[in-house]
């Protein structure tokens, strides 16, 4: 009976061998499918993460674009303000040039006045020389007048120097403003 049992076992094993082989292959295929599923899930997770990163990048780009648009608007506003400043600066330069021309005219008049005063002073001195012997008190008065004229001439000369200095300063300011203007 043991032999029969062994024989039956051997026959059953022989008959079920293809079934076992199929089951082994099927288990291997199921394992491969499970591994493929895991790999697919991993790939899907990576794709989702990539999609989230892409959405973040798009959001950052949109925010950057908005910031750039704000900057462009600000730059346009700055350009307008700069143009207005340039126009105001040009007006200031024109006014300074007019002021300089007036100062030059005034200086010419002052020089003429100084020249006339010197001529007058020379005439007075000549008259004093002529009447020196006969009019001693008058000579004293005229000497005082001469001193007064000298003081006035000195004062006018100082004023003239100050005006020339101011004219030079205005000229420097105009050159400085012109150098700031765009070509």
URGIQUI-V483471 format. One record per residue. N is the residue number from 0. PHI is phi in degrees with one decimal (none if undefined). Layout:
N:PHI
N:PHI
//
This chain:
0:none
1:-61.2
2:-67.4
3:-62.4
4:-62.4
5:-67.2
6:-66.9
7:-63.0
8:-60.9
9:-63.3
10:-67.1
11:-63.5
12:-63.1
13:-66.1
14:-71.0
15:-86.4
16:-57.6
17:-61.0
18:-65.0
19:-62.4
20:-62.5
21:-62.9
22:-62.1
23:-60.7
24:-64.0
25:-63.7
26:-63.3
27:-62.8
28:-65.8
29:-60.8
30:-64.4
31:-64.3
32:-63.1
33:-63.9
34:-64.3
35:-62.8
36:-62.8
37:-61.9
38:-62.9
39:-64.4
40:-61.8
41:-62.8
42:-62.8
43:-62.2
44:-62.6
45:-64.4
46:-62.7
47:-64.3
48:-64.3
49:-61.9
50:-65.2
51:-63.2
52:-63.0
53:-62.7
54:-63.2
55:-64.2
56:-61.8
57:-62.9
58:-62.6
59:-63.7
60:-63.0
61:-64.4
62:-65.0
63:-61.9
64:-64.6
65:-62.7
66:-63.3
67:-63.5
68:-63.2
69:-63.3
70:-63.7
71:-62.5
72:-61.3
73:-62.6
74:-64.9
75:-62.3
76:-63.3
77:-62.9
78:-63.0
79:-61.9
80:-63.2
81:-63.9
82:-62.3
83:-62.8
84:-63.5
85:-62.5
86:-63.6
87:-63.0
88:-64.6
89:-61.0
90:-62.4
91:-61.5
92:-63.6
93:-60.7
94:-64.2
95:-64.1
96:-64.1
97:-62.9
98:-62.0
99:-65.1
100:-61.5
101:-64.1
102:-62.6
103:-63.2
104:-62.3
105:-61.2
106:-65.5
107:-63.2
108:-63.9
109:-63.6
110:-62.4
111:-62.4
112:-62.6
113:-63.3
114:-62.5
115:-63.5
116:-66.1
117:-65.3
118:-62.2
119:-62.3
120:-61.7
121:-64.6
122:-63.8
123:-62.7
124:-61.9
125:-63.9
126:-63.7
127:-64.6
128:-62.8
129:-65.6
130:-95.7
131:-60.4
132:-70.2
133:-88.8
134:-131.2
135:-60.7
136:-62.8
137:-65.5
138:-61.6
139:-63.0
140:-62.1
141:-65.8
142:-62.6
143:-63.7
144:-63.3
145:-59.8
146:-61.1
147:-62.4
148:-64.6
149:-60.5
150:-63.0
151:-63.7
152:-62.2
153:-62.0
154:-62.3
155:-64.7
156:-64.5
157:-62.9
158:-61.6
159:-62.7
160:-61.4
161:-62.5
162:-64.6
163:-64.2
164:-61.2
165:-65.1
166:-63.1
167:-63.7
168:-63.2
169:-62.0
170:-61.6
171:-63.5
172:-61.3
173:-64.0
174:-62.4
175:-63.5
176:-65.7
177:-62.7
178:-68.5
179:-84.0
180:-69.6
181:-72.4
182:-68.5
//
